[in-house]
Amino acid sequence: MSLASVAPSSVDQDRLAQEEPSQRFGFLRVTTVEGGAQNLVGPTAPPGRRPAGAIGVGIHIKGTAVLVQDDRAQRCAPGDVFVIDMARPYTVRELGDFRLHFFRIPVAALGVPDEDRTVLWGVHRQSGDGVVQLLAPLLEAIADSVASYSQHVAHRLAGSVTDLLGTLVSERTVSERTDSGAPDDNADRTGMVRRIRSFVNENLGDRELSPEMIAAHHHVSVRYLHKAFVSEGTTISRWIQQRRLEECRRELARLGQATSSVAAVAKRWGFVNAAHFSRSFRAAYGISPSDWLRVRSAGGSTAPHDQDTGVPLLAG
């Protein structure tokens, strides 16, 4: 759909980010917006006062809209989920009477690298198979009964939202690689990568886990092992660290199990050096592991918030 084909509305306002009252749900902010045909635009604040490191996730309950961001226009129907970068200009053009739920999510809580988040921007249909079929009903249920959940449950459900968004990134990334049409001329190598991934996931806590150990276990050379992972867009060592960080992040986020120290969690998942773990965690998620533990286990009350938006400033 071209931008020229979308007739502009006579009303332009930033109701998603500022004007509508929002409710806190764990580390999320939830807003319900409804009305007649209009443009919901943003950000209207100057760059220095825009929500730092936040994405917006909306689900349309009633009405049809056109989402415009980065010179791309996509139609959004009831049940569809859309994702926007709130730091860059966007317009949600409502074409008639509508109702939608909108969630503001700190990028640091999402835990997805900048380059991987690009697959999230735009409209995701609930009509097809995949993660959106799980995500959309969860967003709607949360928005319809925000006040009914305890703080403990709210944080766990907020974590489920970010986990599903992370899974959506993985789903879309795999789909893009498949759609690229790159021929898999080595089925044996594909099977080997699958077995290696399974082996790594089963042995993440082993501090001796290394390319040399993995190659010896699978009776291949280290050179072959590295070559097998070239098509995965990463190295085996980098992927091992990514998986360890993911498991540390999940464990630190589990409420009711926060008795372990950050160092103990890091050691349990194979990190030998606590300082290296802390640096790696912050580089991956934009927040230190101790701050992440406090935000997820203490209801987020220890994290500073943007005065205008209420978005936790987790990346500082």
C-alpha positions as CSV (number, residue, x, y, z in Angstrom):
1,M,0.0,0.0,0.0
2,S,1.4,3.4,-0.9
3,L,1.3,6.4,1.4
4,A,-0.5,8.4,-1.3
5,S,-3.4,5.9,-1.2
6,V,-4.2,6.7,2.4
7,A,-6.4,9.8,2.9
8,P,-5.2,11.9,5.8
9,S,-7.5,12.6,8.7
10,S,-8.4,16.0,10.1
11,V,-7.3,15.1,13.6
12,D,-3.7,14.6,14.6
13,Q,-2.7,13.8,18.2
14,D,-0.3,11.7,20.3
15,R,-2.9,9.9,22.3
16,L,-0.9,6.7,22.3
17,A,2.1,8.2,24.1
18,Q,0.8,11.1,26.2
19,E,-2.8,12.2,26.3
20,E,-4.6,9.0,27.2
21,P,-4.3,7.8,30.9
22,S,-2.3,4.6,31.1
23,Q,-2.1,1.9,33.8
24,R,1.0,0.2,35.0
25,F,1.2,-3.6,34.5
26,G,4.5,-4.9,35.9
27,F,7.1,-3.1,33.8
28,L,4.5,-2.4,31.0
29,R,2.3,0.6,30.5
30,V,-1.2,-0.2,29.1
31,T,-3.5,2.3,27.4
32,T,-6.9,1.8,25.8
33,V,-7.8,4.3,23.1
34,E,-11.2,4.6,21.3
35,G,-13.0,7.1,19.2
36,G,-13.9,8.0,15.6
37,A,-11.8,8.4,12.5
38,Q,-8.5,10.3,13.3
39,N,-4.8,10.1,13.1
40,L,-2.8,9.0,16.2
41,V,0.6,10.4,15.6
42,G,3.9,10.5,17.5
43,P,6.2,11.3,18.9
44,T,5.3,14.9,19.3
45,A,7.8,15.6,22.1
46,P,11.2,16.9,21.0
47,P,14.0,14.2,20.7
48,G,15.4,14.9,24.1
49,R,12.1,14.2,25.9
50,R,11.0,11.2,23.9
51,P,10.5,7.8,25.7
52,A,14.0,6.3,25.9
53,G,14.3,2.8,24.6
54,A,10.6,2.0,24.3
55,I,8.6,0.1,21.7
56,G,4.9,0.2,21.3
57,V,2.7,-2.9,20.8
58,G,-0.9,-2.4,19.9
59,I,-3.9,-4.8,19.2
60,H,-6.9,-3.6,17.4
61,I,-10.2,-4.7,19.0
62,K,-12.6,-2.7,16.7
63,G,-12.1,-0.9,13.5
64,T,-9.6,-0.7,10.7
65,A,-6.5,1.4,10.6
66,V,-3.4,2.0,8.5
67,L,0.0,2.0,10.3
68,V,2.6,4.3,8.8
69,Q,6.2,4.2,9.8
70,D,9.4,4.4,7.8
71,D,7.6,5.3,4.6
72,R,5.6,2.0,4.7
73,A,1.9,1.7,5.1
74,Q,0.1,-1.5,6.3
75,R,-3.5,-2.1,7.0
76,C,-4.4,-3.3,10.5
77,A,-7.7,-5.1,11.1
78,P,-9.3,-6.3,14.3
79,G,-7.2,-8.9,16.0
80,D,-4.0,-7.8,14.3
81,V,-1.0,-6.8,16.4
82,F,1.2,-3.9,15.4
83,V,4.7,-2.9,16.7
84,I,6.3,0.5,16.4
85,D,9.5,2.2,17.4
86,M,8.3,5.0,19.7
87,A,11.4,7.0,19.2
88,R,10.7,7.5,15.4
89,P,7.8,9.2,13.7
90,Y,4.7,7.0,13.3
91,T,1.0,7.5,12.4
92,V,-1.9,5.1,13.1
93,R,-4.6,6.3,10.8
94,E,-8.0,5.2,12.1
95,L,-10.5,4.9,9.3
96,G,-13.6,4.9,11.4
97,D,-14.9,4.1,14.9
98,F,-12.2,2.1,16.7
99,R,-11.0,0.7,19.9
100,L,-7.4,-0.5,20.5
101,H,-5.1,-1.5,23.4
102,F,-1.6,-0.2,23.4
103,F,1.4,-1.4,25.4
104,R,4.6,0.5,26.0
105,I,7.5,-1.8,26.7
106,P,11.1,-0.9,27.7
107,V,13.6,-2.2,25.1
108,A,15.8,-3.4,27.9
109,A,13.0,-5.7,29.1
110,L,12.6,-7.2,25.7
111,G,16.2,-8.3,25.6
112,V,16.5,-8.4,21.8
113,P,19.5,-6.8,20.0
114,D,18.9,-3.7,17.9
115,E,19.5,-5.4,14.6
116,D,17.1,-8.2,15.4
117,R,14.2,-5.9,16.5
118,T,13.7,-4.7,12.9
119,V,11.7,-7.7,12.1
120,L,9.1,-6.6,14.7
121,W,8.2,-3.3,13.1
122,G,4.8,-3.4,11.3
123,V,1.6,-5.4,11.4
124,H,1.4,-9.0,12.4
125,R,-1.7,-11.0,11.4
126,Q,-3.4,-13.2,13.9
127,S,-5.1,-15.1,11.1
128,G,-2.0,-17.1,10.3
129,D,-0.1,-19.7,12.3
130,G,2.6,-18.7,14.7
131,V,3.3,-16.7,17.8
132,V,0.8,-13.9,17.2
133,Q,-2.0,-16.4,17.8
134,L,-0.7,-16.7,21.4
135,L,0.4,-13.1,21.8
136,A,-2.8,-11.3,20.7
137,P,-5.2,-13.0,23.1
138,L,-2.8,-12.5,26.0
139,L,-2.6,-8.7,25.2
140,E,-6.3,-8.4,25.0
141,A,-6.9,-10.3,28.3
142,I,-4.3,-8.2,30.1
143,A,-5.8,-4.9,28.9
144,D,-9.3,-5.9,29.7
145,S,-8.5,-6.7,33.3
146,V,-5.3,-4.8,34.3
147,A,-6.4,-3.9,37.8
148,S,-7.5,-7.4,38.7
149,Y,-3.9,-8.9,38.8
150,S,-1.6,-8.7,41.8
151,Q,1.8,-7.1,41.3
152,H,3.4,-10.5,41.5
153,V,1.2,-11.9,38.7
154,A,1.4,-8.8,36.7
155,H,5.2,-9.0,36.5
156,R,5.1,-12.6,35.5
157,L,2.6,-11.9,32.7
158,A,4.6,-8.9,31.6
159,G,7.5,-11.3,31.3
160,S,5.4,-13.6,29.2
161,V,4.6,-10.8,26.8
162,T,8.3,-10.0,26.3
163,D,9.2,-13.6,26.0
164,L,6.5,-14.0,23.2
165,L,7.9,-11.0,21.4
166,G,11.3,-12.4,21.6
167,T,10.0,-15.7,20.2
168,L,8.2,-13.7,17.5
169,V,11.6,-12.2,16.5
170,S,13.0,-15.7,16.2
171,E,10.0,-16.9,14.2
172,R,10.2,-14.0,11.8
173,T,14.0,-14.3,11.4
174,V,13.8,-18.0,10.5
175,S,10.9,-17.2,8.1
176,E,13.0,-14.6,6.4
177,R,15.9,-16.9,5.9
178,T,13.6,-19.6,4.5
179,D,11.9,-17.1,2.1
180,S,15.2,-15.9,0.8
181,G,15.4,-19.1,-1.2
182,A,19.0,-20.0,-0.2
183,P,19.4,-23.6,-1.2
184,D,20.4,-26.0,1.6
185,D,23.0,-28.1,-0.3
186,N,24.2,-29.9,2.7
187,A,21.4,-31.7,4.6
188,D,24.0,-33.5,6.7
189,R,25.4,-30.1,7.9
190,T,21.9,-29.0,8.8
191,G,21.3,-32.1,10.8
192,M,24.6,-31.6,12.5
193,V,23.8,-28.0,13.5
194,R,20.5,-29.3,15.0
195,R,22.3,-31.9,17.0
196,I,24.9,-29.4,18.2
197,R,22.2,-26.9,19.3
198,S,20.5,-29.7,21.3
199,F,23.8,-30.7,22.9
200,V,24.7,-27.1,23.8
201,N,21.3,-26.5,25.4
202,E,21.7,-29.6,27.5
203,N,25.2,-28.6,28.7
204,L,25.0,-24.8,29.1
205,G,25.9,-25.0,32.7
206,D,29.2,-26.9,32.0
207,R,32.0,-24.3,32.2
208,E,34.1,-26.6,30.0
209,L,31.7,-26.3,27.1
210,S,33.7,-25.0,24.1
211,P,34.0,-25.4,20.4
212,E,36.8,-28.0,21.0
213,M,34.7,-30.0,23.4
214,I,31.6,-29.9,21.1
215,A,33.7,-30.9,18.0
216,A,35.2,-33.9,19.9
217,H,31.8,-35.0,21.1
218,H,30.4,-35.0,17.6
219,H,33.5,-36.5,16.0
220,V,34.1,-33.5,13.7
221,S,36.9,-31.0,13.4
222,V,36.7,-27.6,15.0
223,R,37.0,-26.1,11.5
224,Y,34.0,-28.1,10.3
225,L,32.1,-26.9,13.4
226,H,32.7,-23.3,12.7
227,K,31.9,-23.7,9.0
228,A,28.6,-25.4,9.9
229,F,27.5,-22.3,11.9
230,V,28.4,-19.8,9.1
231,S,24.9,-20.3,7.6
232,E,23.4,-19.6,11.1
233,G,24.6,-16.0,10.9
234,T,26.7,-16.3,14.1
235,T,29.6,-18.2,15.6
236,I,29.3,-21.2,17.9
237,S,31.0,-19.3,20.7
238,R,28.8,-16.3,20.3
239,W,25.7,-18.5,20.2
240,I,26.7,-20.3,23.4
241,Q,27.1,-17.0,25.2
242,Q,23.7,-15.8,23.9
243,R,22.0,-18.9,25.1
244,R,23.7,-18.6,28.5
245,L,22.6,-14.9,28.8
246,E,19.0,-15.8,27.9
247,E,18.8,-18.5,30.6
248,C,20.4,-16.1,33.2
249,R,17.9,-13.4,32.2
250,R,15.0,-15.9,32.6
251,E,16.2,-17.2,36.0
252,L,16.7,-13.7,37.4
253,A,13.2,-12.7,36.2
254,R,11.5,-15.6,38.0
255,L,9.7,-14.1,41.0
256,G,9.8,-16.1,44.1
257,Q,13.2,-17.6,43.2
258,A,15.3,-14.4,43.8
259,T,17.2,-15.9,46.7
260,S,20.2,-16.7,44.5
261,S,22.8,-14.0,44.0
262,V,23.5,-12.7,40.5
263,A,27.0,-14.4,40.7
264,A,25.4,-17.7,41.6
265,V,23.0,-17.6,38.7
266,A,25.9,-16.7,36.3
267,K,28.0,-19.6,37.6
268,R,25.1,-22.0,37.3
269,W,24.8,-21.2,33.6
270,G,28.5,-21.5,32.8
271,F,30.0,-18.1,33.3
272,V,33.3,-18.3,35.1
273,N,33.9,-14.5,35.6
274,A,31.2,-12.4,37.3
275,A,32.5,-9.2,35.9
276,H,32.6,-10.6,32.3
277,F,29.0,-11.8,32.8
278,S,27.9,-8.4,34.0
279,R,29.5,-6.6,31.0
280,S,28.0,-9.2,28.6
281,F,24.5,-8.9,30.1
282,R,24.5,-5.1,29.9
283,A,25.8,-5.2,26.3
284,A,23.0,-7.6,25.3
285,Y,20.1,-6.1,27.2
286,G,21.0,-2.5,28.1
287,I,20.7,-3.1,31.8
288,S,22.9,-4.7,34.5
289,P,21.9,-8.1,35.9
290,S,21.5,-6.7,39.4
291,D,19.1,-4.0,38.1
292,W,17.2,-6.6,36.1
293,L,16.8,-8.7,39.2
294,R,15.5,-5.8,41.2
295,V,13.1,-4.7,38.5
296,R,11.6,-8.2,38.1
297,S,11.6,-9.3,41.7
298,A,10.7,-6.1,43.5
299,G,7.9,-4.9,41.2
300,G,10.1,-2.5,39.3
301,S,9.8,0.1,42.1
302,T,13.6,0.6,42.3
303,A,13.9,1.7,38.7
304,P,13.7,5.4,37.7
305,H,10.9,6.3,35.4
306,D,10.5,8.9,32.7
307,Q,8.4,11.7,34.2
308,D,6.2,12.1,31.1
309,T,5.6,8.6,30.0
310,G,6.2,6.4,33.0
311,V,8.5,4.1,31.0
312,P,11.1,2.6,33.2
313,L,14.5,4.0,32.3
314,L,16.3,0.6,32.3
315,A,19.2,1.4,30.0
316,G,21.0,3.9,32.1
